[in-house]
Amino acid sequence: MLSLEEITKVTAGTILQFSQNYSVQYLLTDSRKILHPAGSLFFAIKGSFNDGHDYLETLYAKGVRQFVVEYIPDILKKDDQTGLVVALPEANIIQVKSSLKALQQLAAFHRSLFQIPVFGITGSNGKTIVKEWLSQLLNPDEMVVKSPRSYNSQIGVPLSVWQLNDNHTIGLFEAGISQPDEMENLRQVIKPTFGIFTNIGPAHDQGFISRKEKVNEKLKLFQEVELLFYCLDQKEVQEAVAAQQIPAFTWSRHLPADLQILSSTPIGNETTILFKYKGVEQGLHVPFADEASLENVLHCVAVLLWRQLPIEEIQQRVYKLTPVAMRLEMKEAINGCYLIDDTYNNDLSGLAIALDFLQHQPRQGKKVLILSDLLESGLGDEVLYSQVAEIVKAKQLDKLIAIGEKISQYQSEFDLDSQFYSSTTAFLNAFTPDSFRNETILIKGARKFEFEKIVAAFQRKVHGTVLEVNMDALVHNLNFYRAKLKPETKIMVMVKAFAYGSGSYEIANLLQFHRADYLAVAYTDEGVQLRENGITLPIMVMNPSPDSFTKIQQFHLEPEIYSFEILEACLAALPDQNATLNIHIKLDTGMHRLGFTEAEIPEIAKIIKANPKIHIASAFSHLAGADEAFHNDYSKLQISKFRKMAAGLEEQLGYSVIKHTLNSAGIVRFPEDQLDMVRLGIGLYGVEATNTEQKSLRTVGTLKTTVSQVKQIRAGETVGYSRRGIATEDKEIATIAIGYADGYDRRFGNGVGKVLINGHLAPVFGNVCMDMCMVDVTGLGVKAGDPVVIFGEEVSITKLAKSIGTIPYELLTNVSARVKRVFYSE
């Protein structure tokens, strides 16, 4: 246990207050992720959008007693008589120049206490998969400590290394960077004895002057390694490694190397590899056929060969590898339930991360954990399950379903509603679907427990078309627009039209989590649904009907008022009691769709002043052409007119209101006109409406389906309704499970639309049907069950919309409600 004095020495800090020596078992950087408050040391890190110093009092109230701070906020003012911080009298507080640097220094000191071999892993892609597969492959011989998920950042790496304990015999840690001068910090923390450089690609290119600079920056991780494993075919990496004379173990498909790949032959979903190592030709079967998986597995095979494992043993271990779940997914399930599918991540760190994800889902209903024995902790069973029980208790779950003989021996440790089963089969035999309703269920299990069978039992039965929603990409886009705003500018986010097709509740929940100021929906029922699912943010209803005001008041919604008729309906529905209703006044500055004119402002003010139960929360207008530079003059005219009208309204009301007129495009084009709030819509979902900064946004939604059948069509034969698909030569035609009832527009028929299968764009052949359509896959080696991408990262929704003369909004909002949404976090 480190004393406060030792921590202060390691971090070059100053003790602001000493209460008593507490143990430091956990390093904490996120106020939402407290597991063991009494044993945690909180680092108050000041970031772009959050400042850890704002949460000191909250953490203290939850039991945290040790803090590292950069500056002294008001909350740290001391009592003149006692000399103690008034709000935190029992706390230990250290001040440092940089809390992030102090976190890294403490983790580096911890690393120095262990002399075990450690692999540092970096590269543009594949870091997490190589780490996870290498962990599986080494497990029979070693007690492995590794980065949880993709904890490879300036914060993630020290948190990963802090896991090291006396039971571990080898470490595997990822390191990711996005700009120069970051890797040296991570090298000091990881201190790798061996390295793996997976590959180099375009990821984070924008942070570096050149690809060469990025390669050299990444190579800083390996300055003192005994051996670096990498592929010679990566020319930029090879040249840099040779120039720096880093000792290496190489593999290649084309050049002489330590491990020479002679051939790789795909057979179905597997590949037979012939290679030469130390002059001997040998063969290996791997359970993958795609190029990325082959590259990742060959890095691991290189390590195993170097460790002198017999080829028979390597074959046995490699053949047991399974795809790595790279993300936390939330899926719709039976009886209004949602599943968080984290089936194959089964260690303490992974459990804590997944429980955080579960805890921050504010849906009504119970929160349930289905958990198997933990097999890779390196701890004795009694200590292990005592810690598991502490973590579960800290997350305030409603129910635990524990599966496995070991965890079942420690039932008394778990102080909550619990069920214990010796095996997955025993649980499934007792499973009754009706006993689960409107619950959020986290499923975590070791591979041997085959929890995919449990997922299948819960899964809502839908066809194979899904819209995958990347929640991390959505947060990235939110922060992209936030970075353009002044600190005082509020942000209202549009979640109307089922959150542009992405799923209203799930998106709203994330926005609430990331502190949006307002949400906006189109209709009252949308707002009611959000309230029923635990959303507490202010919600503006843009199209309230006259008969909806009772519900609006009941569920604390805030209507947009755009005419005297709708204002009268609102007033007529006001209850007798002294409840105040917030409303939003829409002003027509040139869109000429809805809103009050300038001449009507005095009458609005008169009515509002006569009805004190009504309060105007905001006044706003809508720009007609902000997405096109051609209309800039008109947009500026609208903004000027709005400023004048809003000022007149405030003057007559006698109080200020929130003023907003910029949409997603306006945020980009008119940063000087942010006023009090902006409204973020399509930009959040990955479409930059001005088309000037599209590269800065990430794709949020990926629409996928599967191939149902492949047919051989002879020249002269026809395909589909009205025989519109005419084969001019022999063709292979694949039927895919999506049609216009799913939102795939009929205008994509007859070669207009193209879908991505096996890395190739395949044109639609013939008409689009209601539930399916056909595509030309001649020569692409397509088979039933192959995945198909309709739009996403590799198929631009903007280009797709343009091909049928529409806009991305229409394609997004047209994705049918029958298409299952899968929400995931990377």
N, C-alpha and C positions, 0 to 999 in steps of 0.2 A: 504494500500500500504506500503510495507516494504521500508525503506530508505536504502541507500548504507551502512550506518553505522550499521544498524540493521542486514543486511545480513552478513556483515563482522564479527559482534559479534557472530551470530549463527554458522557461518562456521569456526570460529577461524582463520580468514584470515587477510591479510594485504592489505590496499589500495595502489595500485601502481599508480593509476591516478584517480582523480575525476574531472568530467566535470560539470555535473548537475544531479539532481535527476530525474530519469526516472521511470515510473511505471513498476512493474514487474508482468505481468499477465501470462506469459508462461515460462516454463523451457525448454531449447533447448539443446539437446545433439548431434543432427545429422544435419550437415550443409545443407543437402538436404531437410529438412522438415520445412522450415520457413513458418509460417502462418502470424504472426504479428511481423515483425522485430523490430518495435519501442518498443514493450512491452515485448520483449524476453530477457532472461538472458541465455547466452550460457556458458555451462560448457565444457571446452577443456579437454576431457578425452583421455589419451594415452592408446590405446589398442594394441593387438598383431599385427594387420595388418594396423591400421589407427591411426593417431595422430591428435586429434582435434586442436592442436596448429597450424597445417599446413593450417587451413581454416579461421584464424582470419581476414585476409585482405579481403577475399572473402565475409565473412559475414558482415563486416563493409561496404563494397561497396553495399550490399543489404539492408542496413538500421539498422543492429543490432548495439546497442551502449553500451551493458553491457556484460562483459566477466569475467569468473572465470578461472584462469590459474594455472598450477602447477609450471611452470618454465618460464624463460624469453627468448623466442627465439629471433632471430635476428630482427624480425619484430617489437619487442617491444622496440627497442633502442630509447632513448629520444634525442630530440634536446637540445644541450648544453645551448642555449640561452633561449628558451621558457620553457624548462623542460617538454615538452609534447612528447608523443610518435609520431614520425613523421608520421607513416602510419595510426594512429588511434587517431587524435588529439581531437575528441569530445567524446571519449569513457570513460566509467567507467571500471576500471580494478582492480580485486581483485586477489591476489595470495594466494593459500592455499597449504597444503601438498598433498592433494589428491582431485582432482576435483570430483571423484565419491563419496567420503565420504562427501564432501561439499553438493553435490546434495541430498544425503540421509539425511543429517542434516537439510537442509532447508525444505525438505518435512516432516520430523518428527516434526519440529517446527510448520509447517502449520497444521499438524494433531492435535497437542495439543490445537489448538484454537477451536476445535469442540468436543462437549460432546455427540455426537450421538452414538448409538450402532454400532459396526463394527464387521463383521464376517471375520476372517482370514481363508483361505482355502488352505490346502496343501495335498500332497499325491503323489503317483507315476503316477496315471492316473485319468482322470475324473474331474480335477480341474475346467477347463473352462466350461464344460457342467453343472456341479453342480452350478457353479456361475451363468451361464446364465439362467438355469431353475429356480433357487431360485429367481432370479431377476424377472422373469415373474410371479412367484407365489406370490411374495410380492407386486407387483406393484399396485394392487387394494387398498392397505392399506398404502403404503409407497412411498416416493420419493427416489428412489434408486440411489446411485452412485456406479459404479463398474469398475473393471479393463477393459480397452478396449481389446478385443480379449484375447490373452494369455500373457498380459503384467505382467509377474510374476518374472522377473529377478532382478538383483541388480540395473539395470537402470529402468526397466519397472515398478517396484513397486512404487518408488517415483514419477514417472510421473503420475501413476494412482491416488495416494493419493492427488496429487496437485489439482485434479479436485474438491475436496470437496468445497462446498459453503453453504451459509446459508439456501438454499432451501432444502437441502438433510436431510432426516430423518433416513437413514440407509446406511451403507457401506458394500460392498462385494468385498474383495480383495484377489487375488491369491498370493501365494508365492511358487516359485520353486527354488531348490538348486541343485548343482551338486558336491559339495565338502564340507568338514567340515568348520565351522566358518563363513558360509554365512548367516545362518538363523537369528543370533542375529541382524545383520544389518537390516534385513527386519522386525523383530519384533519391533525394535525401530521406524520404519517408520509407520507400520500399527497400532501398539498398539491395537490389537484386544480385544474386550470385550467377544466375543464368537468365537468358532473355529469349523471347520469341517476337519476331517482327512479322506480323501476319501478311500485310500487303500495303501498297500505297495507292490511293485513289483520290477522287475530287472532294471528299468530305472535308469541310472546313478550309478549303482552298482560299476562301475570301479573307481569312485571317493572316495570310502569309504573302510575302512579296512574290514567291515562286514555289513551285513544287520541290525544288532542290532545298530551299530554306526549310520547308516543312519536314522533309526527310531528315535533315541534319538536326532539327530540333527534337524530333522523336528519338533519334539515335543517342541523344544525351542520356537517356535512361540506361544505356548499356556501356557507359564509359569505363566501368570497373568490373564487368562480368567476366567469368571464366570462359563462357561459351555463349554465342548467339546463334539461334536456329532461325534460318530464313530461306526463302526460295530464290535461287539465282536468276530465275526468269524475270524477277522484278528488277529491271535494269537500273532504275534510279536508286533503289536500295543497294543493289550490288556495288555500284560505283562508289557510293558514299561509305559503305562498310569497308571496301578495299582501301579507300583513301585514308580512313581513320585507323586502319589495321586492327580492327576488332576481331579477336579469335572467333571462329565460326564453324558451325556444322551446317552444311548446305544440302538442299535437295533441288532437283531440276527435272523438267521433262525434255529439255533441249540441249543442255550443256553438261559437260563433265562435272560431277558433283559427288559429295560423300554418299548421298542416296540418289541413284540415277533411275528415274522412272522410264522404263522402256516402252510400255504401252498401257493404255487403260481402255477397257472394252465394256460399254454398258450392256447389261442384260436385264431388261425390264427395269425394276427399281433398284438394281444393284450394279456394281461395277467390279470387274476383275482387273486387278493391277499386277503387272509384271515389272519387277524392279531388280536392280543390281546393287548389292551392298557388300563392301569389302571383297569385291571380285566374284561374288556368288550371286547367281540369278535365282530369285524366289518369287512366289506368287501370293497374292492376298485378295480376299473377297471383302468388299465393304458394302454395307447396307444402304448405299446412297448412289444416285446417278447424276445429280446436278453438279455443276462445276464448282459452285461455292462450297458445298459440303466436301467435295473431293479435296479441294485446297486445304480446308480446315483440318480434315482428318489426316492429311499427309504431314502437316506440322506435328501432329501428335505422334504419328508413327515414327517420325524422325527421332523424337525424344525417346520413345520406347526402344528403338534399335540401339541408340547411343547408350542406353541403360543396360544393354546386353540381354534383353528379354528374348527367349527363344521365339521363333516365328510362329510356332504352334500356339504359344501362350498369347502372343499379340493377336493372332487370328481369332482366338476365342473371346478375347476382351473387346476387340473392335466390332465383332459381329453382334455384341450386346448393346452397342450404342444406339440411342434413339434420338430423334430430333429434340432440340432444347426449346422449351417454352420461353420465348424471349420477353414475354409481356404478361402483365396481369389483365385478364379479360373478364368483363362483366356481361353475362348472357341472360336473356329472358328464359324463364323456366316455367314449370307447371304452377297453376293456382296462384298466379300473381307474384311468384317468387323470382328472385334474381340470383344467379350463381356467380361467384368470383372464382374462376377456374385457375388455380395455381397448383395443379395436380402434382407436378414433378419437382417442386422445390421444397426440400425437406430438411432444413437446418434451422437453428435458432434465429439467426439473422433474417433469413427468408421469412420465417414465421412472424417476426416483429414487423417487417415491411408490409406483408400482406394484411396483418391485423390493422395496421394504420390505414390502409386502403379501405378495409371493411368499416372501420370506425367512422370514417368521414363520408359514409353514405347515409344521408339523413332520412331515408325512406321510412315510412311508418311500418311497424311490424318488428318482429324479433331479429336479432343478429345471432347467427349460428355458426359455429366452427365444427367442421368434420376433419379430424386429425388422426393420422396414423402414428405408429411408433416412429421416433426419430432415430435414424441409424448412423448418422455421420457427425455426431457432436464432439466426440473425443472426451466426453464426460461420463462418469459413472451414472448408472440409472437413477439412483436416489437423488443425486445433485441435479441431473438433467431434468427430471420431471418436477422437481421442486421449482426449478427456474421456469419451466413451461407453465406451471400453475401460477407463478407470480406474474408472468406476461399476460396470461389469460385474464387474471383478476384485474390487472391494471387497465385492460381494454374494455372492461365492464360488458362482457358478452351475456346474452340471455341464455344460451344453451351450448353445451359441448357434446359432440358425439365422437367418442374416442375408439379407435379400431387398432387392435394389436394386443398381443399377450403381455408385452412389457408395460405399456402405459396403463393397462387394465390392473396391474398390480399396485398402482399408486392412486387408486380412486379417492382415497381419503385426502389427498393433496388438493383436490379441486372443489372449491366452495361455491358451486353453482349447479343449476339443473344439468345433470350429466347422464349420458347413457354410454355403456362400455360394451364392446363386442370383440371377440377374439380374432375375427377375420372379416374381410370384405364380404365374403359369402354369407356369413352370419348376419351382417347388417342388411344385405339385400333380401335375405329370406324374411326378415322382420319388417322390411320397408313397406309403409302404407302411404301412398301419395297424399291422401286427404289430411294427414297429420301435419302437413307443411302448407301454410297459406300466408302470402304476403310477407315472406321472410327474405332476408338477404343472407346468403349461405356461402361461406368461404370453405373451399375444399382443398386440403393440402395433404399429400401423402407420398411416402417413399414409393419408388417404382414397383417394387415387388408386390405392393398391395393392390395394384391395378385399379386405381380410383377412377380411371376413365369409365369403368362400368357404372360407378355411382353418378358421374356426370351424365351419362346416357340415360339413367333412370329418371333424373330430374329434368332433362332437357325437354323444352317445349317442342312438339313435333311440327316442324315447318319444312318447306322445300329448301333446296340447296343454295338459293340465292341469299346473300347476306350483304349488308352495308357495314363495313368495318370502320369504326370511328376512333381515330387516334387522339386520345385526350392530351397527350404530351404536345402534339402538334398544335392543338387548339390553344393550349397555354402559351406556346411559343408565339402564336399569332396575336393573342391578347397582349402579350408583353411587347411585341413589335409596335403595336399602336399606342400602348401606354408610354413607350419611350418617346413618342412624338408629342406627348401632352405636357403641359405645365403641371407642377406638383399639385396645384389646387384644382385642376380641372377634373370634374367627375366624369364617369363613364357609364352610359346606359347601353346595355347589350340587348339586341333583338333576338328573342327566342320564339318568335311567331312562326307559324306554318311548320310546327313540329321541329323547331330550331333548324329551319331551312332543310328539313328532311332528316336531320341527324338524330333527333330524339330529345324532346323538350326537357323532361325531368333530369336526365343524365347530364345534359349540358348546363342546365340551370344550377344543378348541384355543384358542378365544378366551378362555375362562375361565382357562386356564393362562397365557396372555399377560397377562391382567389380574390375576394373582396371587390367584386363589381359593386357599383353604387345603386344601380337600378336595373331591372329587367323590363322588357316590353313584349306583350303578346298581342295578337290580333283580336281575339274574342274572349269574353268573360270565362267561358268553360275552360280555356287553356290556363288561365290564371288560377281557377279553382283547383284544377288538377295539380298544379305546382304546389299550392298551399297544402293539399291533401298528402303530398309526398314530402313535406317537411321543409319547403322553401320559405324562408322568412324575409328575404330581400323585398324592398318596395317594388311593386309590379304595376306598370302602366298598361291599361287596356285600351288599345287604339280604336277599336270599333265596338263600343258598348251599344247594345240594343236597348230600346226603352223599357223592356221587361226584365232587364238584367241587373238593375241597380240594387235590388234587395240582396242578391248574391254578392254584388260588388262590395257592399257594406259588410255583409256577414263574413266575408273572407279577406277583409282589409285590402281590397284592391283599389287602384286609383284610375278613374276613367279619363280618357281624352274627351274634352268637350270642344266640338267644332261648329256648333250651330245653336241658335236660341231654342230650337225644338228639343234638341238633346239635353240642353241645360234645364229646360222646364221639366222634362221627364226625370231628370236627376233630382231636382228640388222636390218634386211631388212624392218621391220615394223616400225622402229623408225621415228617419224615425223621430218620435217626440223627445226621446232622451237627448242629453247634451253630448252626443258623439259628433266629432268633426270629421268631415270627409275631404281628403286631399284630391284635387282635380288638376288636370293639365290643359291649358288653353292653347288650341292650335290657331295660328295666324296664317292667313293666306297672303304670301308675298309674291306669288307669280306662278305657283304650280297649278292653281285653279282646279283643285280636286276637292279638298275639304278645308275649312277654316274660316275664321272671322276676317272681315275686311277692316281697314284702318278706321273707316267711318263708324263701325259698330263698337269700337273699344269703349267709348263713354257709357254706352248702355250696359256692356258686360260689367264694367266696374260698379255701376249703380246697383245692378242686381246682386253682385257678390257682397257688396257692403251692406245690403239689406238682409243678407242671410249669413249670419256669423258662423253657422255650422259648416259652411263651405269655405275652404282655404285653397287658394291657387298655389300649388307646389311649384309649377313651372309653366313657362310660356315657350312655345317652340314653333318652328316652321320647317318646311321641307324644300331642299334644293332640287330644281327640276333637271339640271344638267351637269352636276358636279363631276360625273365620271368622264366628261369629254372637255378637253381644253378649248375646243371651239366655243363653248358656252361660258367661258370664264367671266367675261364681262357681265353676262346676265346673272351669273351666280353672285358676283360681287354686288350687283344692284339689289338682288334679293336680300343679301346679308345686311346691306345698308338700310334697306327698308325695314327689315326685322328689328334692327337695333332701335330705330326710331319708334316703331309701334310698341315694342316691349317697354321702352322707357316711358312712353305715354301711359301704358297700362299700369306700370309701377307707381307713377306719379299720382294717378287717380285712385289707386288702391290704398296708398299710404304705406306700403311695405314692398320689400324686394322679393323677387321670385327667381328660381333657377332658370337660366336662359340657354337654349340650345337649338342649333340649326344644322350643324355639320354631321353628315353621314360618313360611312367608311371612306368614300372618295374625297369628301370634303376635308377629312382629317389630313390627308396627304397633300391636297392642293392648296388649302387655305389655313395653314397653321396659325396665322395671326388672328384668326377669327374663332378660336375655340370657345370663347365666352365662358359660361359656368360649367357646361357639360357638353359631351359629344355623344352621338349614337352610333355604336358599332354594329354592323350587320354582316353583310356578305364577306367582308374582310376577315372576320373571325374564322370563317369556315374555309379559308385558304384561297379566296379569289380576290385579287387586288384590282378593284374596279377601274382605276385609271390606267392600268396596264403599264405603269412606269416602275413599279417596285415589286413585281410578281416574284422575283427570285428571292426576296426577303421573307416570303411566306412559305409555310409548309402545308402539304396536302393533308387535310383532315379526314375526308371520307374516301373510302375505296369500295366501289360496288363490284362484287364478285359473284360468279355462279360456277356451274360445273357442266362438263360435257355429258349428255345423257346417252348418246349413241353416235356411232360413226358409220356412214353408209358409202358404198362404192356406187357411183352414178355413171352410167355410160353416156357418151356423146349423143345429144338429141333428146335425152330424157329431161323432165321438168321437176321442179321442187316447189312445194308449198301451194297455198291458196292462189287461185287464178292462174296457176302455172307460170308465175312471173319469173321464177328462177330457171333459166334455160341453159343446159350444159352444152357448150360449143365443143367440148372435148371431154374425155373421161375425167371424172373428178372424185375427190373424197369430200363428203359433206358431213359436218358435225351438227347435231341438234343440241342446242344449249338451253338450260332451264331458266330462261327469262323471256318475258314478252311484254306487250303494252300494258297488261294489267299490273305488272310490277313497276311500270314507269319507263320502260324502254320504248321510246316513241316510234310509231309506225313509219315516220319519215326516215328512219335509219335503214329501211329496207332497200334491197336491190343495189347493194354495193356502196351505199352512202355511209353507213356505219361500219366501223372496224373494231374488233375486240382482240385482246392480247391472249394468245395461247402458246405455251412453250416458247416464249420470247419472240413470237412473230405476230404481226397484225393480220388478222383474218377477216375478209370482208363478209358482210351479211349477204346471203344468197337467197333471193326471193323475198316475199313479204314477211314482215314481223307478225307473228301470231299472238293470240291473247296471252298464252302461258309459256311460249317458247319461240325460238327462231333458229334458223339454220345459217351456218357460216361455211365458207370454202376453206378447207384445211388441206388441200392437195399438197402432198409432199412434206407435211410438217410432222408426221409421226404421231398424230393425235390419237388418243384412245379414250373410251368411256371413263369418266371419273376425273379427267384432267381439269385443273382449275382454269377459270377464265376471268380476266379482268375487263370490266366494262369501262370504268374510269377510275383514275387514281394517280399515283405518282408517275407511272410510266405511260398513262393514257390521259392526256390533258383534257379536263372537263371543259375548259374554255374553247379549245380547238374542236372538241366534239359538238359543243353547242353551236359554234359557228358553221359547222358542216350542214346543219339543218335550219340555219337562219334564225336561231334563238339565242338566249343568254344562259349562263350557268345557273342563275336563280331557278329557271324553269326545270332544268334537269335535276337539280338537287331536291326541289320541293315536290317533284313528281314521283320520287321513289316511294312506292306504295307502302302503306302501313303493314301489309302482309309480309314484307321483306324483313327478316330478322335483323335487328341491330346488335352488333357486338362491339362493346366499348372496351378499349384496352389502354394500358399504360405501359410504356416500354421499360 
